[in-house]
Amino acid sequence: MSGLLTYLSQAVVDGSVREIDGKVLSRPALLVSDGVGATYACDVDIGQVGRNAVTAEEEAVPLRNVPISTGVRELTYADVGSAVRLRRSDSGRFEIVGFSRRAPGNYTRVPVTVPEPAIGPVQYDIGAVVEIGLSTRVIPYDELQDLPGGYGAVPYGAYGIYRGSILIEIKA
């Protein structure tokens, strides 16, 4: 029961946050245009962690297609990995309103098993290191050749979104 209350109180706290810092994971792309105005959007990592439904492991969950505020034109040229500031609108959706000085980082979890206390040195077991968080970088040539289809399938300058050291998505 206390676990349920913890999740409910966390949801209330998360829902009341008006501004948050994030990290751009994809280049801004045109989301909507009506011929007069254009709205650009990109994927943003805010450091939110969730559970994978298949493997039940913790992993970073990015926000997808976050619109860029129309009053800030320099954000349409934001580079991948740039720190940005997000503001929650009255409807509850986040939008990017400017650059930030802080960005969510990656962290590493190392499970350690300590047996029952004993006299003398304690023998402990260290589990597999788990990297949690997302990073974005240009895919180097040696990784391009290892991808299915080789060099022709993925263009030069494409970048990958990595969870730890695992490539999870390619953007061109």
Backbone bond lengths (Angstrom), bond angles and torsions (degrees), N, CA, C in turn:
res aa  C-N    CA-C-N  psi(-1)  N-CA   C-N-CA  omega(-1)  CA-C   N-CA-C  phi
1 M - - - 1.448 - - 1.526 111.06 -
2 S 1.345 116.76 -39.12 1.465 119.04 -179.49 1.524 111.21 -66.54
3 G 1.353 117.12 -30.82 1.462 120.08 176.78 1.515 111.52 -63.67
4 L 1.338 116.77 -39.71 1.455 121.89 178.28 1.520 110.34 -64.33
5 L 1.333 117.34 -43.02 1.462 121.02 178.02 1.521 111.21 -63.88
6 T 1.326 116.53 -36.83 1.464 120.11 177.61 1.518 110.40 -62.30
7 Y 1.346 117.31 -46.08 1.460 120.64 179.91 1.522 111.68 -65.29
8 L 1.340 117.53 -38.54 1.457 120.59 178.40 1.524 111.43 -65.93
9 S 1.333 116.95 -43.79 1.464 119.53 179.23 1.521 110.72 -66.93
10 Q 1.335 118.16 -36.07 1.467 121.23 177.33 1.525 110.24 -65.09
11 A 1.341 118.02 -39.12 1.463 121.76 178.64 1.523 110.74 -64.42
12 V 1.338 117.66 -38.05 1.461 121.19 178.14 1.522 109.99 -66.32
13 V 1.332 117.64 -42.88 1.466 121.29 178.93 1.519 110.13 -64.35
14 D 1.347 117.45 -46.56 1.461 120.83 179.94 1.525 111.41 -62.51
15 G 1.321 117.61 -36.31 1.452 121.40 -179.35 1.515 113.26 -70.59
16 S 1.322 117.98 -22.30 1.460 120.77 -178.10 1.530 113.06 -90.43
17 V 1.318 118.24 -7.13 1.466 121.28 -179.84 1.522 109.04 -69.22
18 R 1.336 117.02 126.14 1.469 121.29 -179.30 1.524 112.16 -96.12
19 E 1.333 118.30 -36.17 1.464 121.74 179.77 1.515 109.51 -131.34
20 I 1.330 114.88 146.03 1.458 120.45 -177.90 1.525 108.52 -151.27
21 D 1.328 116.10 152.33 1.463 120.96 177.87 1.519 109.67 -95.56
22 G 1.322 116.08 149.20 1.455 120.94 -179.96 1.517 111.35 -147.32
23 K 1.324 115.08 179.75 1.464 122.62 -179.37 1.525 107.87 -129.21
24 V 1.345 117.38 129.15 1.460 122.45 -178.27 1.526 109.49 -70.17
25 L 1.342 116.54 128.26 1.464 121.52 179.58 1.521 113.23 -104.13
26 S 1.329 118.06 -17.31 1.463 120.52 -179.63 1.520 109.00 -140.68
27 R 1.319 115.59 155.31 1.460 119.41 177.49 1.527 108.92 -66.17
28 P 1.333 117.25 143.62 1.462 118.90 178.11 1.529 110.85 -59.89
29 A 1.320 116.02 135.36 1.462 122.49 -179.85 1.519 108.66 -129.48
30 L 1.333 115.70 154.26 1.457 121.07 179.99 1.522 109.81 -64.70
31 L 1.315 116.70 123.28 1.462 121.78 -179.91 1.523 110.55 -97.25
32 V 1.345 116.40 -49.40 1.463 121.72 -177.31 1.519 108.61 -145.96
33 S 1.335 116.44 141.17 1.458 121.18 173.99 1.520 108.36 -142.41
34 D 1.335 115.67 136.18 1.463 119.79 177.69 1.522 111.59 -111.46
35 G 1.320 117.53 14.06 1.455 121.78 -179.01 1.508 112.61 93.42
36 V 1.312 118.26 -26.43 1.460 122.75 179.38 1.520 110.30 -104.85
37 G 1.307 116.28 -47.54 1.458 121.39 -179.45 1.517 110.41 -122.92
38 A 1.304 115.06 161.60 1.467 120.48 179.36 1.520 108.94 -132.95
39 T 1.317 116.05 141.58 1.455 122.10 176.24 1.516 108.34 -116.63
40 Y 1.327 115.67 123.42 1.455 121.60 178.11 1.522 108.97 -101.31
41 A 1.324 115.65 155.06 1.466 120.62 -179.85 1.520 109.52 -146.38
42 C 1.321 116.12 160.05 1.466 121.55 175.82 1.527 108.95 -152.65
43 D 1.319 115.41 167.67 1.460 121.49 177.31 1.524 108.64 -86.21
44 V 1.335 117.18 140.48 1.462 122.08 -175.62 1.525 109.72 -132.74
45 D 1.329 115.49 135.82 1.463 121.89 174.01 1.521 107.76 -97.48
46 I 1.345 116.60 120.95 1.468 120.20 178.82 1.522 111.39 -108.28
47 G 1.324 116.43 8.69 1.458 120.20 179.41 1.509 113.46 82.98
48 Q 1.331 117.30 11.25 1.463 121.32 179.51 1.522 108.97 -73.57
49 V 1.316 116.44 133.11 1.462 121.95 -178.54 1.520 108.76 -115.09
50 G 1.330 115.48 135.06 1.456 121.35 177.39 1.513 110.22 -133.91
51 R 1.305 115.99 177.67 1.465 121.53 179.04 1.521 109.21 -100.57
52 N 1.335 115.65 134.46 1.450 121.88 174.43 1.523 107.99 -71.04
53 A 1.333 117.61 128.70 1.465 121.36 -177.01 1.524 112.51 -67.81
54 V 1.335 117.48 -25.48 1.461 120.83 -177.61 1.523 111.44 -86.79
55 T 1.344 116.49 -50.37 1.462 120.30 -174.08 1.521 113.53 -98.52
56 A 1.323 118.78 -11.13 1.469 124.89 -178.57 1.522 112.56 61.62
57 E 1.341 117.86 24.10 1.463 122.08 176.93 1.522 109.13 -96.84
58 E 1.350 115.65 154.18 1.458 120.62 175.07 1.518 109.22 -72.99
59 E 1.330 116.03 139.05 1.454 120.10 175.32 1.520 109.03 -153.38
60 A 1.325 115.67 156.75 1.457 121.09 179.69 1.524 109.54 -72.94
61 V 1.326 116.10 140.10 1.462 122.04 -179.19 1.526 107.67 -118.99
62 P 1.340 118.57 109.81 1.466 119.79 -179.13 1.524 112.04 -80.96
63 L 1.327 115.65 159.52 1.462 121.39 171.43 1.524 107.11 -86.08
64 R 1.309 117.72 132.32 1.467 122.54 -177.46 1.529 110.67 -100.93
65 N 1.337 116.16 141.37 1.468 124.05 174.94 1.524 112.79 51.28
66 V 1.318 116.14 54.64 1.464 121.22 177.11 1.528 107.57 -81.06
67 P 1.348 118.62 120.67 1.464 119.89 -177.57 1.527 112.05 -69.46
68 I 1.326 114.49 148.12 1.463 121.65 177.04 1.520 107.63 -94.82
69 S 1.321 116.70 134.59 1.454 121.97 -179.60 1.526 109.80 -56.90
70 T 1.330 116.41 138.37 1.464 120.17 -174.94 1.522 113.06 -70.88
71 G 1.313 118.68 -20.38 1.452 120.99 -177.76 1.518 114.66 -82.68
72 V 1.322 118.41 -5.40 1.466 121.32 -174.88 1.527 108.60 -119.12
73 R 1.336 116.72 92.38 1.468 121.27 -174.32 1.522 112.86 -72.46
74 E 1.348 118.67 -30.92 1.470 119.54 -177.19 1.526 112.15 -66.25
75 L 1.330 117.60 -19.29 1.462 119.91 178.18 1.524 112.46 -70.36
76 T 1.330 117.81 -21.69 1.466 119.14 178.36 1.522 111.23 -69.53
77 Y 1.328 117.34 -13.38 1.463 122.03 176.88 1.525 111.79 -108.93
78 A 1.324 117.48 17.72 1.469 121.66 -178.64 1.519 109.87 -61.69
79 D 1.313 115.83 135.23 1.458 121.13 179.62 1.521 109.51 -83.97
80 V 1.312 115.65 156.15 1.460 121.33 177.74 1.523 108.62 -62.81
81 G 1.322 117.33 132.01 1.459 122.42 -178.84 1.517 113.82 94.75
82 S 1.336 118.01 -4.22 1.464 121.13 179.38 1.526 110.69 -68.30
83 A 1.322 115.65 144.31 1.464 121.10 176.27 1.523 108.47 -83.46
84 V 1.333 116.71 129.64 1.461 121.53 -177.88 1.527 110.28 -129.65
85 R 1.321 114.48 159.81 1.465 122.01 178.38 1.524 108.27 -106.87
86 L 1.330 116.87 130.29 1.460 122.43 179.25 1.520 109.39 -112.46
87 R 1.330 115.89 142.72 1.460 121.29 177.81 1.529 108.23 -126.24
88 R 1.324 115.75 137.41 1.465 121.17 179.40 1.529 108.62 -82.39
89 S 1.330 116.06 129.72 1.463 120.55 178.10 1.528 109.77 -80.89
90 D 1.328 116.36 175.85 1.468 120.46 179.24 1.524 111.63 -64.42
91 S 1.334 116.53 -26.05 1.466 119.95 179.44 1.529 112.29 -81.28
92 G 1.342 117.43 -6.21 1.459 121.05 177.22 1.515 114.65 98.17
93 R 1.334 117.88 -2.85 1.467 121.02 179.40 1.525 109.92 -91.73
94 F 1.329 115.56 147.32 1.459 120.21 176.26 1.516 109.60 -85.88
95 E 1.355 116.23 149.05 1.453 121.93 169.52 1.520 107.91 -138.64
96 I 1.325 115.64 150.62 1.464 121.31 -178.57 1.518 108.11 -82.26
97 V 1.343 116.62 124.98 1.461 120.65 -175.01 1.523 113.52 -115.26
98 G 1.319 118.77 -8.10 1.458 120.31 179.38 1.513 111.78 171.98
99 F 1.318 114.43 177.60 1.458 119.85 176.36 1.523 109.28 -81.31
100 S 1.317 116.18 156.73 1.458 122.11 -178.05 1.523 109.55 -125.25
101 R 1.313 116.09 163.75 1.468 120.77 175.93 1.518 111.75 -93.65
102 R 1.336 116.82 -14.39 1.466 121.13 -178.66 1.517 109.84 -121.87
103 A 1.326 115.33 149.35 1.464 121.31 176.31 1.521 108.42 -137.33
104 P 1.324 117.21 148.93 1.465 118.13 176.37 1.515 109.78 -66.27
105 G 1.307 116.26 142.66 1.454 120.11 -178.42 1.510 112.43 -107.63
106 N 1.299 114.56 179.88 1.460 121.33 174.87 1.516 107.83 -95.64
107 Y 1.310 116.63 153.33 1.452 119.09 174.83 1.513 109.39 -137.16
108 T 1.312 114.13 159.49 1.457 121.56 -176.53 1.518 108.84 -116.04
109 R 1.330 115.65 132.56 1.461 121.06 177.50 1.521 108.18 -111.15
110 V 1.332 115.85 127.65 1.463 122.02 178.75 1.527 107.84 -119.33
111 P 1.343 117.59 107.97 1.466 118.96 178.52 1.527 111.61 -74.53
112 V 1.323 115.93 133.05 1.466 122.04 179.28 1.525 108.00 -124.85
113 T 1.330 116.63 128.65 1.459 122.17 177.84 1.518 108.59 -105.56
114 V 1.333 115.76 120.19 1.460 121.05 178.95 1.529 107.52 -111.01
115 P 1.332 117.49 121.27 1.469 119.09 -179.91 1.528 110.64 -72.73
116 E 1.292 115.47 -176.27 1.460 120.24 179.50 1.524 110.13 -58.84
117 P 1.334 116.90 147.71 1.463 119.66 -179.40 1.531 111.54 -60.86
118 A 1.307 114.45 142.22 1.466 120.80 178.57 1.520 108.25 -141.10
119 I 1.304 115.57 165.08 1.461 119.95 177.25 1.526 107.36 -79.18
120 G 1.318 115.25 134.18 1.459 119.52 -179.61 1.523 110.74 102.77
121 P 1.324 115.79 -168.65 1.469 119.12 -179.03 1.534 111.23 -64.52
122 V 1.314 115.21 142.11 1.462 121.18 -179.40 1.525 108.66 -89.34
123 Q 1.312 116.26 126.61 1.457 121.51 175.29 1.527 107.86 -90.55
124 Y 1.296 116.52 126.80 1.461 119.97 -179.35 1.524 109.01 -130.06
125 D 1.312 115.35 158.50 1.460 121.97 178.92 1.517 108.85 -114.15
126 I 1.330 115.43 133.37 1.459 121.38 176.57 1.519 107.98 -103.20
127 G 1.335 116.16 127.06 1.462 121.37 -179.63 1.517 111.55 -84.25
128 A 1.305 115.36 -171.62 1.462 121.92 -179.82 1.529 110.02 -71.09
129 V 1.322 116.03 136.80 1.456 122.22 179.02 1.530 108.48 -71.88
130 V 1.333 116.04 132.95 1.459 121.58 -179.54 1.523 108.03 -119.01
131 E 1.345 116.88 120.29 1.458 121.32 176.58 1.516 108.37 -93.23
132 I 1.329 116.69 127.14 1.454 121.71 -178.82 1.521 107.98 -118.34
133 G 1.309 116.41 126.93 1.455 122.53 -179.45 1.514 110.09 136.46
134 L 1.317 115.42 167.42 1.456 121.43 -179.40 1.514 109.94 -116.51
135 S 1.317 116.17 144.71 1.454 121.25 173.82 1.517 108.12 -136.50
136 T 1.313 115.73 154.42 1.458 121.75 -178.49 1.512 108.52 -128.10
137 R 1.334 116.13 135.34 1.465 120.40 176.28 1.513 109.27 -156.55
138 V 1.326 115.26 160.75 1.462 120.86 176.81 1.521 108.36 -66.95
139 I 1.330 116.41 139.02 1.464 120.65 -179.38 1.524 108.41 -77.53
140 P 1.337 118.87 120.35 1.467 121.05 -179.38 1.532 111.54 -71.87
141 Y 1.344 115.54 165.09 1.463 121.36 -175.90 1.524 112.87 -59.18
142 D 1.327 118.07 -40.11 1.467 118.62 -177.73 1.526 111.65 -66.30
143 E 1.336 117.95 -31.24 1.463 119.68 175.77 1.525 111.24 -77.19
144 L 1.350 116.94 -32.21 1.463 119.86 177.60 1.523 111.46 -61.09
145 Q 1.336 116.75 -39.98 1.460 118.93 -178.13 1.523 111.87 -70.69
146 D 1.334 117.87 -22.87 1.463 120.74 179.98 1.526 113.29 -83.44
147 L 1.338 117.40 -14.44 1.461 120.31 -178.93 1.524 110.32 -73.47
148 P 1.329 117.87 151.36 1.466 120.01 177.75 1.526 110.64 -59.50
149 G 1.297 117.50 131.23 1.455 122.03 -179.35 1.513 113.07 96.05
150 G 1.327 118.46 -13.37 1.464 121.37 176.61 1.512 112.92 72.35
151 Y 1.354 114.81 -151.89 1.457 120.43 -174.45 1.524 113.34 -67.03
152 G 1.316 118.82 -32.52 1.460 120.60 -174.46 1.514 114.16 -72.36
153 A 1.315 118.35 -28.37 1.467 121.21 -175.36 1.525 112.46 -75.14
154 V 1.313 117.40 -33.12 1.465 121.97 -179.34 1.526 107.88 -117.83
155 P 1.342 118.64 123.65 1.463 119.96 -176.63 1.528 112.42 -72.42
156 Y 1.351 115.21 155.66 1.463 119.90 173.81 1.523 108.70 -62.31
157 G 1.311 116.61 144.54 1.455 121.04 -179.03 1.512 113.39 88.08
158 A 1.330 116.92 -2.77 1.464 119.47 176.35 1.522 108.34 -67.89
159 Y 1.294 116.17 151.19 1.457 119.62 179.15 1.516 109.12 -123.91
160 G 1.301 114.47 155.23 1.454 120.66 -177.78 1.509 111.32 -116.62
161 I 1.315 115.63 148.72 1.459 122.30 173.04 1.517 105.98 -102.46
162 Y 1.330 115.70 123.28 1.458 122.11 -174.27 1.518 110.31 -113.89
163 R 1.314 115.99 139.11 1.463 122.66 169.76 1.516 105.10 -106.20
164 G 1.338 116.30 102.52 1.464 120.08 -170.69 1.515 108.14 69.60
165 S 1.326 117.68 -119.00 1.466 121.29 177.10 1.526 111.69 -107.57
166 I 1.331 117.72 8.27 1.463 122.10 -176.48 1.527 109.78 -98.58
167 L 1.335 116.07 124.80 1.454 121.94 176.65 1.527 108.68 -73.20
168 I 1.342 117.01 121.45 1.466 119.48 -178.23 1.521 112.67 -112.18
169 E 1.349 117.77 -19.80 1.456 119.18 -177.39 1.519 109.55 -157.16
170 I 1.336 116.54 144.45 1.464 122.55 176.87 1.515 107.84 -117.20
171 K 1.335 115.70 132.17 1.462 121.87 176.63 1.520 107.57 -124.19
172 A 1.320 116.43 141.29 1.468 120.50 -179.75 1.507 110.39 -107.66
